[in-house]
Amino acid sequence: MPGAHTMTLTEEQKQNFLANGWAHLTGCFTKETADEVTKNVWTRLGMSPSDQSTWSKVRTNMPSIRAFDSSVLAPKAWSAIAELCGGEDRVHPASKEWRDSLIVNLGSKSKEGKDVKPWEMDEWHVDGDFFVHYLDSPEQALLVVPLWTDVVEGGGGTWICPPGMKAVAEHLYSNPDGVSPRMAPRSTPQFSSGVPFCEGGSKLGWFNQLARRIGAEQGMDGFVEVTGKLGDVYLLHPLMLHASSHNPKRKVRIITNPPVSLRKPFELDRKDKEQYSLVEQGTLKALGVDGGLSGWKTTAAREKVIPERVRIQEEMKKDEMNRMEEARRAVATA
């Protein structure tokens, strides 16, 4: 077996990951743990959990304040992460760190109770806004989605589009010199200009158009809503197309997306086929390749990208710290 790790995934979970790009783990952490991770969330937001009139933002991607060791906080999830990546020895040690960079989806009054088809949403993407993407990129080895609250159908869960993995994989395969986080090839002006790589003016247009095409061809069969109980964790293939929902039920939904990276790039042409990780097997399956990618290699340097969200979250963090300090003072003088 590739790497040394504890076997956590069932055969059914492994087969579903290979076929559809995702695994759903249940009961990875307790409510007490979730309460500790999400404490002060409403103070940080500057909103009230009992007064929807204060819910001034549909979705908030919060900066982080505290860090946690996932191998202690959610050992079942950490073991499964290592298993999918081919063993803990292949995973970058920093990937153990989970932070309270909470993603809070509260929905909006304008869309409350309204059914929106997933392919009609306009924020489809693959993760990794901080690096130039290659088929074997080690920076985003998995997309991890811990559920810090219950997530019911129509209650703000992420939507995923497993059929989209094929198009993403083929695009990366066809561009060994790399693409931008928005999928613009290095050879195009849009690669570094920030101009949308599509028609329609949206920076996420390449992904949105792909989701709309799959919706037209497959309807709801091409999409899965990420739902579950507090303590559940979803593990998604790094090429998984996904989008936030409109949360028509306006249930408070809190998740995080702790990053997982590898020590070295994925290997997609291993001599010993038994050494392929489940993620690598999923990539090859998306490409319809049996065995390995003989002769494929990157043809340009791996580069970092500084995303706009970094500046935004720095400003958010200042505001959050001020609100928490004000709350502490109010308690002290009460």
Secondary structure, 3 states (H helix, E strand, C coil): CCCCCCCCCCHHHHHHHHHHCEEEECCCCCHHHHHHHHCCHHHHHCCECCEHHHCCCCEEECCCCCEEEHHHHCHHHHHHHHHHCCCHHHECHHHHEEECCCEEECCCHHHCCCCCCHHHCCCCECCCCCECECCCCCCCCEEEEEECCCECCCCCCCEEECCHHHHHHHHHHCCCCCECCCCCECCCCHHHHCCCCCCCCCCCHHHHHHHHHHHHHHHHHHCEECCECCCCEEEECCCCEEECCCCCCCCCEEECCCEECECCCCCCCCCCHHHCCHHHHHHHHHHCCCCCCCCCCCCCCCCECCCHHHHHHHHHHHHHHHHHHHHHHHHHHC
